Amino acid sequence: MRFVTSSLLLMVTSVLPLSMNYERPEPSAPVGQSVKPIGNLAQIMRGIYFPSANLIFDVQQRDPTTPHEKSETDGSVTGKYADVYSGWESVENAAVSLVDSGDLLLNPDRLCQNGRPVPARDPNYQRFAREMRAAGLVVLRAARLKDQALVSEATSNLADACSGCHRVYRRGRPESMERCTAPLNK
């Protein structure tokens, strides 16, 4: 692998002007410090939470140990990603992503799709992030036991964690300024 990399580097540098500086870039932040996020909250939801939660919800109807038969009409998440990882491993991975990505939600530099900062300091928002983490941990324990009934049972906590936050912070259209703000107390 090193040979291919060195050969490629030699080839690229031989055709580029010598005046360009090819030093290794500095890390964007010291270890242990957060970096400014590039994705908005909707992108985190669509890239991590939506596919992971739906893979877990799929366990209600599909036993992860059963080989999945692909068909052109199968639009399930499990069907789409069936060959990537083994059944229970994919459920564990999905649960881990829900647990560990909570810090992504709470980064105060993250923006919502409408350009507003996420309400990272709002106690309710923090509670919803903790509830998502807790729901993910319950799913992870059940997945490690390879128990379809327990995972199915745990999906109610997961659904509650999603809908609780959505009820408060996902009001209006995506570009609406209502999004990512707590409703005013009446």
RODREN-531570 format. One line per field, with one value per residue: residue number from 1; residue in three letters; x negated, y negated, z of N, C-alpha, C, O in turn. Coordinates in steps of 0.05 Angstrom, whole numbers. Each point is the difference from the previous one (the first is absolute). Example, Ala and Ser with C-alpha at 12.3 -4.5 7.8 and 13.67 -1.06 7.14 Angstrom:
<vexkes>
pos c(1/2)
code c(ALA/SER)
n.xx c(-264/28)
n.yy c(114/-21)
n.zz c(156/-27)
ca.xx c(18/-16)
ca.yy c(-24/-24)
ca.zz c(0/1)
c.xx c(-18/15)
c.yy c(-24/-22)
c.zz c(0/14)
o.xx c(-21/-10)
o.yy c(0/-22)
o.zz c(13/4)
</vexkes>
This chain:
<vexkes>
pos c(1/2/3/4/5/6/7/8/9/10/11/12/13/14/15/16/17/18/19/20/21/22/23/24/25/26/27/28/29/30/31/32/33/34/35/36/37/38/39/40/41/42/43/44/45/46/47/48/49/50/51/52/53/54/55/56/57/58/59/60/61/62/63/64/65/66/67/68/69/70/71/72/73/74/75/76/77/78/79/80/81/82/83/84/85/86/87/88/89/90/91/92/93/94/95/96/97/98/99/100/101/102/103/104/105/106/107/108/109/110/111/112/113/114/115/116/117/118/119/120/121/122/123/124/125/126/127/128/129/130/131/132/133/134/135/136/137/138/139/140/141/142/143/144/145/146/147/148/149/150/151/152/153/154/155/156/157/158/159/160/161/162/163/164/165/166/167/168/169/170/171/172/173/174/175/176/177/178/179/180/181/182/183/184/185/186)
code c(MET/ARG/PHE/VAL/THR/SER/SER/LEU/LEU/LEU/MET/VAL/THR/SER/VAL/LEU/PRO/LEU/SER/MET/ASN/TYR/GLU/ARG/PRO/GLU/PRO/SER/ALA/PRO/VAL/GLY/GLN/SER/VAL/LYS/PRO/ILE/GLY/ASN/LEU/ALA/GLN/ILE/MET/ARG/GLY/ILE/TYR/PHE/PRO/SER/ALA/ASN/LEU/ILE/PHE/ASP/VAL/GLN/GLN/ARG/ASP/PRO/THR/THR/PRO/HIS/GLU/LYS/SER/GLU/THR/ASP/GLY/SER/VAL/THR/GLY/LYS/TYR/ALA/ASP/VAL/TYR/SER/GLY/TRP/GLU/SER/VAL/GLU/ASN/ALA/ALA/VAL/SER/LEU/VAL/ASP/SER/GLY/ASP/LEU/LEU/LEU/ASN/PRO/ASP/ARG/LEU/CYS/GLN/ASN/GLY/ARG/PRO/VAL/PRO/ALA/ARG/ASP/PRO/ASN/TYR/GLN/ARG/PHE/ALA/ARG/GLU/MET/ARG/ALA/ALA/GLY/LEU/VAL/VAL/LEU/ARG/ALA/ALA/ARG/LEU/LYS/ASP/GLN/ALA/LEU/VAL/SER/GLU/ALA/THR/SER/ASN/LEU/ALA/ASP/ALA/CYS/SER/GLY/CYS/HIS/ARG/VAL/TYR/ARG/ARG/GLY/ARG/PRO/GLU/SER/MET/GLU/ARG/CYS/THR/ALA/PRO/LEU/ASN/LYS)
n.xx c(-16/-28/-3/33/0/-28/15/29/-16/-17/28/18/-25/6/39/-12/29/-37/20/14/31/-37/1/-26/38/4/-16/35/-12/-6/-37/36/-23/32/18/-22/38/-3/1/29/23/12/-32/0/28/-9/-28/20/11/-3/-38/-21/12/-11/-42/-6/7/-37/-25/15/-21/-34/8/-14/25/37/-9/-32/45/-36/13/15/22/-36/38/3/10/33/42/16/15/34/-7/26/41/-31/23/-15/-24/23/14/-27/-9/32/-1/-28/15/28/-18/-19/38/2/-38/9/20/-29/-7/-22/-34/16/-5/29/31/21/-28/40/-9/-33/39/-38/11/16/15/28/-16/-9/36/12/-25/12/33/-14/-18/27/19/-25/1/36/2/-21/20/32/-15/-10/39/-8/6/11/5/-39/-17/17/-14/-38/19/15/-30/-7/30/-2/-30/11/27/-22/-32/9/11/-38/-24/32/-7/41/8/-10/26/30/20/33/-11/4/44/-21/27/21/-26/28)
n.yy c(24/20/45/27/12/33/42/17/15/41/34/11/23/42/13/13/-34/-11/-27/35/-22/24/-42/23/16/-44/20/24/41/-33/25/23/-11/-25/31/-32/-3/42/33/0/-30/-34/-30/-30/-36/-34/-28/-27/-42/-32/-14/-33/-43/-24/-15/-38/-40/-8/-19/-42/-20/-25/42/-24/24/-24/41/-30/4/7/-42/13/37/27/-14/45/-18/19/-12/-38/3/14/-22/-32/-1/18/37/38/23/22/40/36/20/28/42/30/18/35/40/26/15/27/25/37/32/26/19/-16/29/32/11/-33/31/-3/33/20/-31/30/21/-9/-42/10/-22/-31/-40/-30/-24/-36/-37/-26/-29/-38/-34/-27/-33/-36/-28/-27/-37/-36/-23/-30/-41/-27/-20/-36/-40/35/39/22/27/41/32/20/32/29/29/37/33/27/32/36/35/26/27/41/29/15/36/31/-37/11/-35/30/-14/33/-40/20/4/41/4/-17/36/-30/-12/36)
n.zz c(0/29/-8/14/44/13/-7/29/39/-1/3/40/29/-14/17/41/-2/-23/-30/-25/24/4/14/29/-18/6/36/-13/14/30/3/-17/-37/20/-27/-22/24/-16/30/-35/23/-26/-2/33/-2/-27/21/30/9/-31/-18/23/0/-36/2/23/-19/-24/32/-5/-34/15/-13/35/28/2/-14/-8/3/-25/12/-39/11/-3/20/7/39/23/-13/17/42/-25/-38/15/19/27/-8/18/-30/-31/14/-1/-40/-13/16/-19/-38/8/5/-31/-18/36/0/-24/24/22/-40/36/-9/27/-43/10/-4/40/11/7/31/-5/3/-22/-9/-41/36/-16/-13/33/14/-25/7/34/-8/-21/24/24/-23/-7/36/2/-25/14/33/-11/-12/34/12/-25/20/-27/22/10/-32/-8/28/-12/-26/30/18/-23/0/36/-2/-23/11/28/-15/-15/32/19/-10/6/23/-12/-26/-33/-34/10/-2/-23/-44/17/-6/36/4/-26/34/-1)
ca.xx c(16/-18/-12/20/3/-24/0/20/-10/-21/13/15/-18/-17/15/9/-21/-17/4/22/-8/14/-4/23/16/2/27/18/2/-16/14/16/16/18/-4/25/14/6/27/21/14/15/-19/-7/24/4/-23/-6/23/22/-6/-6/25/17/-11/9/30/4/-3/27/11/-20/-20/-26/-15/12/-12/18/2/3/18/1/22/-6/-11/-7/-27/-14/-4/-20/-27/-2/-25/-23/-9/18/25/-1/-21/12/17/-18/-12/20/4/-24/1/19/-12/-24/3/13/-17/4/25/-4/-21/13/-7/16/23/22/3/9/-22/-1/-17/15/5/-17/1/28/2/17/-15/-20/14/7/-25/-5/20/-8/-23/10/15/-20/-13/18/-1/-27/-1/18/-13/-22/12/12/27/17/22/-10/-5/26/10/-16/7/19/-16/-13/21/7/-23/1/24/-1/-16/13/24/-7/-20/2/26/-1/-16/-29/-12/15/-15/11/-17/-22/6/20/24/3/19/24)
ca.yy c(-24/-23/-4/-12/-28/-15/-3/-20/-26/-8/-6/-25/-22/-5/-16/-25/-20/3/-21/6/11/25/8/13/-20/3/9/-22/-7/18/23/-6/-24/4/-16/-12/20/-9/8/-11/20/17/18/20/17/15/17/18/8/12/28/18/6/17/27/12/4/23/25/8/18/17/11/-5/24/12/-11/-18/4/-26/-2/-27/-15/-3/-26/-3/-7/25/11/-17/4/28/14/-16/12/21/-10/-12/-20/-25/-11/-11/-24/-21/-9/-15/-26/-17/-6/-16/-25/-21/-24/-15/-16/-20/-19/-26/-13/12/-16/14/-4/-27/-19/-6/19/21/-9/18/-7/3/24/20/11/18/24/17/13/21/21/15/17/21/19/14/19/22/16/13/23/20/10/17/26/11/6/-16/-10/-23/-24/-11/-14/-25/-21/-20/-21/-14/-16/-22/-19/-15/-17/-20/-23/-11/-15/-26/-15/4/-12/-15/9/0/-27/-17/-10/14/23/-2/-19/10/-17/-18/9/-17)
ca.zz c(0/1/-27/-17/9/-7/-29/-6/9/-18/-26/3/5/-24/-19/12/2/24/19/19/26/6/27/13/14/29/9/3/28/17/10/23/-5/-23/-24/-9/-17/-27/-7/17/16/-18/-13/20/3/-24/-5/22/16/-16/-9/23/14/-17/0/26/-2/-18/15/9/-20/-12/17/-12/-6/-24/-25/-13/-29/-14/-23/-10/14/28/5/28/6/3/-27/-14/11/10/-5/10/25/9/12/27/0/-10/21/20/-11/-1/27/7/-13/15/26/-2/-16/16/2/-24/4/21/-7/-2/-25/-22/-9/-11/-29/-5/7/29/15/15/28/16/28/10/16/-13/-22/12/10/-23/-9/20/-5/-24/8/16/-17/-15/17/4/-25/-2/18/-12/-25/9/8/-25/8/-16/17/16/-18/-7/24/4/-20/11/12/-22/-13/19/0/-25/-2/21/-10/-25/8/10/-16/-29/-8/-25/-23/7/0/18/23/24/5/18/22/18/-1/23/20/0)
c.xx c(-17/-12/20/3/-24/-1/20/-9/-21/12/15/-19/-17/16/10/-23/-16/5/23/-11/16/-5/25/16/0/27/17/4/-17/18/16/17/18/-8/27/13/5/28/20/15/16/-18/-8/24/3/-23/-5/26/22/-7/-4/26/18/-11/9/30/6/-1/28/12/-19/-20/-27/-16/10/-13/21/1/5/21/1/21/-6/-13/-9/-30/-17/-6/-22/-28/-5/-27/-25/-12/20/24/-2/-22/11/18/-17/-12/19/5/-24/1/19/-11/-22/3/15/-17/3/25/-5/-23/13/-6/16/24/22/2/8/-21/-1/-19/18/4/-16/0/27/2/17/-15/-22/13/7/-25/-7/19/-7/-24/10/15/-19/-14/18/0/-27/-1/17/-13/-23/10/13/29/19/23/-9/-6/26/12/-14/6/20/-15/-13/20/7/-22/1/24/0/-14/13/24/-7/-16/3/27/-4/-17/-30/-13/13/-17/11/-18/-23/4/21/25/1/21/23/12)
c.yy c(-25/-5/-14/-30/-17/-4/-21/-28/-10/-9/-27/-23/-6/-17/-26/-20/4/-21/6/13/25/10/13/-21/6/11/-24/-9/19/23/-7/-25/5/-18/-11/20/-12/7/-13/23/19/20/22/19/19/20/21/11/14/29/19/8/18/28/14/6/25/26/9/20/21/10/-4/25/14/-12/-17/6/-27/2/-29/-17/-4/-28/-4/-7/26/12/-15/6/28/13/-15/12/22/-12/-13/-21/-27/-14/-13/-26/-23/-11/-16/-28/-19/-9/-20/-26/-22/-25/-17/-19/-23/-20/-28/-16/11/-18/19/-6/-29/-21/-8/20/21/-11/16/-6/2/27/22/13/19/25/19/14/23/24/17/19/24/21/16/21/24/18/15/24/23/13/19/27/14/8/-19/-12/-24/-24/-12/-16/-27/-21/-20/-23/-17/-18/-24/-21/-17/-19/-22/-25/-13/-17/-29/-16/3/-10/-16/13/-1/-28/-19/-9/12/23/-7/-22/13/-18/-18/11/-19/-1)
c.zz c(0/-27/-18/8/-8/-30/-9/7/-20/-27/2/3/-25/-21/11/2/26/21/20/25/6/28/11/14/30/7/5/29/16/10/25/-3/-24/-23/-9/-20/-28/-9/18/13/-18/-13/20/4/-24/-5/21/13/-16/-9/24/14/-17/-3/26/-1/-17/15/10/-19/-11/21/-13/-7/-25/-25/-15/-30/-13/-22/-8/14/29/5/29/3/3/-28/-15/10/10/-3/12/25/7/15/27/2/-10/20/22/-10/0/28/10/-12/14/27/-3/-15/16/3/-25/2/19/-5/-4/-26/-24/-6/-8/-30/-6/7/29/14/13/28/20/29/13/15/-12/-23/11/10/-23/-10/19/-4/-24/7/17/-16/-17/16/5/-25/-2/18/-12/-25/8/10/-23/5/-15/16/17/-17/-8/22/4/-21/9/13/-22/-14/18/0/-26/0/22/-9/-24/7/8/-20/-31/-10/-26/-21/8/1/20/24/27/7/19/21/17/-2/24/19/1/28)
o.xx c(6/-3/-8/1/4/-8/-5/4/-1/-9/-3/4/-9/-13/10/-24/11/-8/2/-19/25/-2/22/-11/-1/19/-9/8/-4/24/-11/18/-8/-11/21/-13/3/11/-5/-5/1/8/-4/-4/5/4/-12/5/10/15/8/5/12/16/6/8/20/12/4/15/8/-12/-5/-18/-14/-1/23/-21/19/2/-7/-2/15/-23/-5/-16/-22/-22/-16/-19/-18/-7/-22/-24/22/-2/6/2/-7/1/6/-1/-7/2/4/-7/-5/4/0/-17/5/12/-4/0/12/-5/15/13/-1/12/-4/-14/-7/5/-20/-3/23/-17/12/-5/4/-7/-6/2/-4/-12/-3/2/-9/-8/4/-1/-9/-3/4/-7/-10/0/0/-10/-9/2/-5/-15/8/9/3/7/15/6/3/12/12/-7/1/8/-2/-6/4/5/-5/-3/11/9/1/5/15/5/-14/14/-21/-10/-7/-17/-8/-17/-11/-2/-11/-20/19/-3/-9/20/-4/20)
o.yy c(-20/-24/-19/-17/-22/-22/-16/-18/-23/-19/-16/-21/-23/-13/-17/8/7/4/-15/15/-2/24/-6/-17/22/-6/-21/-23/23/-2/-14/-5/14/-21/10/9/-24/-12/-5/23/24/23/23/25/24/21/21/24/21/18/23/23/19/19/24/21/13/20/23/18/20/-16/10/-1/17/-24/8/0/-14/20/-18/-24/-15/-4/-23/6/1/10/12/1/5/16/10/6/1/-22/-24/-19/-21/-24/-22/-20/-23/-25/-21/-20/-24/-23/-21/-18/-21/-22/-25/-22/-22/-17/-3/-20/-10/-12/23/-17/-10/-24/-12/22/-6/-14/11/17/-4/21/24/25/22/22/24/24/21/23/24/23/22/24/24/22/23/25/23/21/24/24/20/20/23/22/-24/-24/-20/-23/-24/-21/-20/-24/-22/-23/-24/-23/-22/-24/-24/-24/-21/-23/-24/-20/-18/-24/-14/14/-11/22/-15/-4/-23/16/-5/8/-22/-10/13/-24/7/11/-25/-14)
o.zz c(-14/-7/-14/-18/-10/-9/-17/-16/-7/-12/-19/-13/-3/-16/-15/2/21/23/20/-1/1/5/-9/15/9/-15/8/5/-7/2/18/17/-19/3/7/-19/-4/-17/24/-5/5/-5/-8/2/3/-12/-5/1/8/5/-2/6/10/-2/-1/9/4/-9/7/8/-11/14/-22/-16/-11/-3/-2/-13/7/-14/15/0/14/-7/8/-17/-10/-5/-14/-16/15/17/-3/1/-10/10/2/15/10/1/9/15/6/4/13/13/1/8/14/3/-11/1/1/-11/-3/17/-19/-6/-22/18/-8/-10/-22/-2/8/-9/8/10/19/17/24/-11/2/-3/-11/-2/2/-8/-8/3/0/-9/-5/4/-3/-10/2/2/-8/-8/1/-4/-14/-2/2/-7/6/-4/2/9/1/-4/7/4/-10/-3/2/-5/-10/1/1/-5/-5/3/-3/-12/-6/-3/-15/-15/-5/4/18/17/3/10/21/24/0/12/-10/-3/22/-8/1/4)
</vexkes>
